[in-house]
C-alpha cells in the first residue's frame, strides 16, 4: 500500500500504475520516484481478545522515506463490552452443546459379554439398541472387539447390561453438559467464561 505525502490518500501499487501510467518501476517499498507517493510498511497487528478488546489502525506515520502503519488495542467498554460478552456467552453455549453431542455419538464400552466391547451410541445406534433389547430372545448385535466391528450373539441379560451401560455413559455426559451450561449462564465476565471448557 502507498500513501500520498500531501493528501494522505492511500492506494495499492496497481491503483498507482492505473492512475500514473508512466510508472514503470516495480513496487520496491521506497518512495515512487518523481511523485509524492510513499510505501506504507505495515507491522504485524497485535494479538488481542475480540471479547475484551478492539484493535484500531493508527494513521500511518512517516519515518524517513517510509510510512509506518501501526495498531492500538483499546479495552471494550459500555455497550460494546456488553455485546461482546453476549457473543462470547452464545459461543460458549454452542461449543459445549457441540462437544456433548460429539461425545454422546462417540460410543461407549460395556463388559456385558465378559470382556470390554465398544458399542455405537449415535441416535440411530441408541434406537437400534432399545429395539434389540425388546425382543426377549438372544440377539446378534454389533460391537467392536479390539477395534474390529463384529456381530456377537447377546442373551437378553447381556442386552440389558449393554443398555444399562449405555444409559450410564450417556447420563455422565448429560450431567456434565448440564453443569457446564449452568456455569456458563451464571458467568458475569469474559474472564469467567474463558475458564469454562468441555
Helices and strands as residue ranges (DSSP letters): E 2-4, E 10-11, H 13-19, E 37-42, E 53-63, E 66-75, H 78-104, E 108-110, E 117-119, H 123-132, E 139-145, E 148-154, H 156-186, H 190-194
